[in-house]
Amino acid sequence: IMMGGSILKKYEVYNPSNSLTVSNIELTVMKFDDNYGFQWVDIAWDVSGSPDTFGDVLTHTSLGPNKSKSFWVRVKQDGTIVATNPLYFELDIKHS
């Protein structure tokens, strides 16, 4: 149970290709089924080990073969609702 607090966790988006660069990378926080929780979730790119500006969408120009880029996920209770059930959300990742 999270009451009046937040959870902050660092992750990576990774390009597993040995030869292809991915472009126009976009990460978006989305609703998972009909579950509550995505409203409390924000994401931010990592800058020297700390989160940059949080929002619902992150974009990046490109990611080379076998390269990764770190980002942060923050779940922060808004203070108006006390959640006793798990919070659900999904991260949609697109690229070209």
C-alpha positions in Angstrom: 0.0 0.0 0.0 1.3 3.4 -0.9 -0.2 6.2 1.2 1.1 9.8 0.7 4.3 8.7 -1.0 5.9 7.8 -4.3 7.9 5.0 -5.9 10.8 5.8 -8.2 12.5 3.2 -10.4 15.1 3.3 -13.1 14.7 1.2 -16.3 16.3 1.0 -19.7 14.9 0.9 -23.3 17.3 -1.4 -25.3 17.9 -2.0 -29.0 18.8 -5.7 -29.3 19.7 -5.5 -32.9 23.3 -6.1 -33.9 23.1 -4.0 -37.0 20.0 -1.7 -37.1 19.5 1.7 -35.6 16.0 2.5 -34.4 14.6 6.0 -34.9 11.8 8.2 -33.6 11.5 6.4 -30.3 8.4 7.2 -28.2 7.5 5.9 -24.8 4.0 6.6 -23.6 2.2 5.8 -20.2 -1.1 4.2 -21.0 -4.1 2.8 -19.3 -4.1 -1.0 -18.7 -7.5 -2.5 -19.4 -10.1 -0.8 -17.2 -7.7 -0.6 -14.2 -6.9 2.5 -12.2 -3.3 3.6 -11.7 -1.9 5.1 -14.9 -3.0 8.6 -13.7 -0.3 8.4 -11.0 2.5 7.4 -13.4 5.0 9.7 -15.0 8.2 8.9 -16.9 11.5 10.9 -17.4 14.7 10.4 -19.3 17.8 9.8 -17.1 20.3 12.7 -17.0 23.5 11.7 -15.2 21.8 9.3 -12.8 18.8 11.5 -12.0 15.4 12.0 -13.6 14.9 14.9 -16.1 11.4 16.4 -16.4 8.5 14.0 -15.8 5.6 13.6 -18.2 3.4 11.0 -19.9 5.4 10.8 -23.2 9.1 10.6 -23.9 10.7 10.9 -27.3 14.3 10.3 -28.5 15.8 10.6 -32.0 17.6 7.3 -32.3 19.2 4.4 -30.6 22.1 2.5 -32.2 22.6 -1.3 -32.3 23.0 -2.9 -28.9 22.6 0.5 -27.2 20.3 1.4 -24.4 18.9 4.6 -22.8 17.9 4.9 -19.2 14.6 6.3 -18.0 12.7 6.7 -14.8 9.2 5.7 -13.8 7.6 7.5 -10.9 4.3 6.4 -9.3 3.1 9.3 -7.1 -0.1 9.3 -5.2 -2.1 12.4 -5.9 -3.5 12.7 -2.4 -7.2 12.5 -3.3 -7.6 8.8 -3.6 -6.3 6.1 -1.3 -5.6 3.0 -3.3 -5.7 -0.4 -1.5 -5.6 -2.5 -4.7 -2.6 -2.8 -7.0 -2.1 0.0 -9.6 -1.9 -1.0 -13.2 -0.4 0.8 -16.2 1.5 -0.1 -19.4 4.3 1.6 -21.3 3.8 1.7 -25.0 7.0 1.8 -27.0 7.1 2.8 -30.6 9.9 3.4 -33.1 10.7 3.3 -36.8 
